[in-house]
Amino acid sequence: MSKVNFSDEFKRDAVSQITERGYPVSEVSERFGCDHLLLRPALALAT
């Protein structure tokens, strides 16, 4: 299984939807087509 790398723009957009707009992580990950666990590291760095 290969590691997936997301662009900085992707991470910023996803994190802003969670932190600024208040969407749940699960909803944002579904909308972006990725597992919610993949957004956690980017979210942790942003807070």
VMD Tcl script that builds the backbone (N, CA, C; Angstrom):
set m [mol new atoms 141]
animate dup $m
set s [atomselect $m all]
$s set {name element resname resid chain x y z} {
  {N N MET 1 A 0.842 -1.173 0.000}
  {CA C MET 1 A 0.000 0.000 0.000}
  {C C MET 1 A 0.886 1.235 0.000}
  {N N SER 2 A 0.654 2.164 -0.927}
  {CA C SER 2 A 1.502 3.344 -1.020}
  {C C SER 2 A 0.943 4.499 -0.206}
  {N N LYS 3 A 1.838 5.362 0.205}
  {CA C LYS 3 A 1.465 6.527 0.994}
  {C C LYS 3 A 0.911 7.603 0.068}
  {N N VAL 4 A -0.194 8.200 0.478}
  {CA C VAL 4 A -0.826 9.241 -0.318}
  {C C VAL 4 A -0.351 10.597 0.193}
  {N N ASN 5 A 0.108 11.451 -0.713}
  {CA C ASN 5 A 0.514 12.803 -0.350}
  {C C ASN 5 A -0.464 13.795 -0.943}
  {N N PHE 6 A -0.984 14.659 -0.094}
  {CA C PHE 6 A -1.915 15.680 -0.543}
  {C C PHE 6 A -1.185 17.005 -0.657}
  {N N SER 7 A -1.614 17.810 -1.620}
  {CA C SER 7 A -0.978 19.113 -1.814}
  {C C SER 7 A -1.281 20.019 -0.621}
  {N N ASP 8 A -0.453 21.029 -0.457}
  {CA C ASP 8 A -0.669 21.995 0.619}
  {C C ASP 8 A -2.005 22.712 0.443}
  {N N GLU 9 A -2.373 22.978 -0.789}
  {CA C GLU 9 A -3.643 23.642 -1.066}
  {C C GLU 9 A -4.817 22.764 -0.624}
  {N N PHE 10 A -4.741 21.485 -0.918}
  {CA C PHE 10 A -5.779 20.539 -0.501}
  {C C PHE 10 A -5.918 20.554 1.019}
  {N N LYS 11 A -4.791 20.476 1.707}
  {CA C LYS 11 A -4.805 20.452 3.171}
  {C C LYS 11 A -5.369 21.750 3.737}
  {N N ARG 12 A -4.940 22.888 3.189}
  {CA C ARG 12 A -5.448 24.184 3.672}
  {C C ARG 12 A -6.947 24.292 3.491}
  {N N ASP 13 A -7.430 23.872 2.343}
  {CA C ASP 13 A -8.858 23.947 2.061}
  {C C ASP 13 A -9.645 23.043 2.997}
  {N N ALA 14 A -9.188 21.833 3.173}
  {CA C ALA 14 A -9.883 20.888 4.048}
  {C C ALA 14 A -9.882 21.383 5.494}
  {N N VAL 15 A -8.734 21.828 5.965}
  {CA C VAL 15 A -8.628 22.303 7.348}
  {C C VAL 15 A -9.475 23.553 7.565}
  {N N SER 16 A -9.510 24.443 6.587}
  {CA C SER 16 A -10.317 25.661 6.759}
  {C C SER 16 A -11.799 25.335 6.829}
  {N N GLN 17 A -12.235 24.313 6.107}
  {CA C GLN 17 A -13.641 23.922 6.180}
  {C C GLN 17 A -13.984 23.383 7.568}
  {N N ILE 18 A -13.011 22.773 8.211}
  {CA C ILE 18 A -13.234 22.227 9.552}
  {C C ILE 18 A -13.126 23.328 10.610}
  {N N THR 19 A -12.053 24.112 10.555}
  {CA C THR 19 A -11.802 25.089 11.612}
  {C C THR 19 A -12.575 26.392 11.454}
  {N N GLU 20 A -12.712 26.875 10.241}
  {CA C GLU 20 A -13.355 28.169 10.030}
  {C C GLU 20 A -14.853 28.058 9.763}
  {N N ARG 21 A -15.241 27.013 9.071}
  {CA C ARG 21 A -16.657 26.872 8.708}
  {C C ARG 21 A -17.410 25.927 9.634}
  {N N GLY 22 A -16.679 25.183 10.441}
  {CA C GLY 22 A -17.304 24.334 11.440}
  {C C GLY 22 A -17.853 23.003 10.968}
  {N N TYR 23 A -17.448 22.561 9.779}
  {CA C TYR 23 A -17.910 21.263 9.290}
  {C C TYR 23 A -17.212 20.147 10.063}
  {N N PRO 24 A -17.903 19.035 10.297}
  {CA C PRO 24 A -17.260 17.884 10.949}
  {C C PRO 24 A -16.192 17.264 10.049}
  {N N VAL 25 A -15.174 16.704 10.670}
  {CA C VAL 25 A -14.088 16.061 9.927}
  {C C VAL 25 A -14.638 14.974 9.012}
  {N N SER 26 A -15.574 14.195 9.513}
  {CA C SER 26 A -16.126 13.100 8.709}
  {C C SER 26 A -16.818 13.615 7.451}
  {N N GLU 27 A -17.515 14.734 7.563}
  {CA C GLU 27 A -18.207 15.300 6.399}
  {C C GLU 27 A -17.219 15.843 5.371}
  {N N VAL 28 A -16.199 16.528 5.849}
  {CA C VAL 28 A -15.189 17.085 4.942}
  {C C VAL 28 A -14.430 15.957 4.250}
  {N N SER 29 A -14.067 14.935 4.990}
  {CA C SER 29 A -13.328 13.826 4.373}
  {C C SER 29 A -14.177 13.108 3.332}
  {N N GLU 30 A -15.455 12.968 3.595}
  {CA C GLU 30 A -16.336 12.352 2.609}
  {C C GLU 30 A -16.435 13.212 1.350}
  {N N ARG 31 A -16.570 14.510 1.545}
  {CA C ARG 31 A -16.680 15.433 0.418}
  {C C ARG 31 A -15.405 15.429 -0.430}
  {N N PHE 32 A -14.255 15.299 0.233}
  {CA C PHE 32 A -12.974 15.316 -0.476}
  {C C PHE 32 A -12.559 13.931 -0.968}
  {N N GLY 33 A -13.302 12.907 -0.556}
  {CA C GLY 33 A -13.005 11.558 -1.022}
  {C C GLY 33 A -11.794 10.931 -0.389}
  {N N CYS 34 A -11.588 11.196 0.895}
  {CA C CYS 34 A -10.461 10.584 1.594}
  {C C CYS 34 A -10.929 10.113 2.967}
  {N N ASP 35 A -10.119 9.294 3.595}
  {CA C ASP 35 A -10.430 8.804 4.925}
  {C C ASP 35 A -10.229 9.937 5.937}
  {N N HIS 36 A -11.075 9.973 6.947}
  {CA C HIS 36 A -10.976 11.039 7.943}
  {C C HIS 36 A -9.646 11.020 8.695}
  {N N LEU 37 A -9.029 9.856 8.796}
  {CA C LEU 37 A -7.744 9.762 9.493}
  {C C LEU 37 A -6.633 10.481 8.734}
  {N N LEU 38 A -6.800 10.657 7.423}
  {CA C LEU 38 A -5.787 11.354 6.639}
  {C C LEU 38 A -5.801 12.858 6.882}
  {N N LEU 39 A -6.917 13.381 7.367}
  {CA C LEU 39 A -7.004 14.819 7.639}
  {C C LEU 39 A -6.507 15.183 9.031}
  {N N ARG 40 A -6.455 14.237 9.920}
  {CA C ARG 40 A -6.072 14.513 11.312}
  {C C ARG 40 A -4.684 15.147 11.448}
  {N N PRO 41 A -3.647 14.651 10.773}
  {CA C PRO 41 A -2.325 15.287 10.929}
  {C C PRO 41 A -2.318 16.751 10.470}
  {N N ALA 42 A -2.973 17.047 9.365}
  {CA C ALA 42 A -3.023 18.427 8.873}
  {C C ALA 42 A -3.800 19.297 9.838}
  {N N LEU 43 A -4.846 18.759 10.406}
  {CA C LEU 43 A -5.656 19.495 11.371}
  {C C LEU 43 A -4.863 19.760 12.636}
  {N N ALA 44 A -4.095 18.780 13.086}
  {CA C ALA 44 A -3.280 18.939 14.288}
  {C C ALA 44 A -2.217 20.018 14.104}
  {N N LEU 45 A -1.655 20.117 12.914}
  {CA C LEU 45 A -0.651 21.151 12.651}
  {C C LEU 45 A -1.260 22.541 12.588}
  {N N ALA 46 A -2.514 22.610 12.215}
  {CA C ALA 46 A -3.175 23.906 12.050}
  {C C ALA 46 A -3.657 24.492 13.364}
  {N N THR 47 A -3.791 23.660 14.374}
  {CA C THR 47 A -4.324 24.170 15.649}
  {C C THR 47 A -3.247 24.346 16.678}
}
mol reanalyze $m
mol bondsrecalc $m
mol representation Tube
mol addrep $m
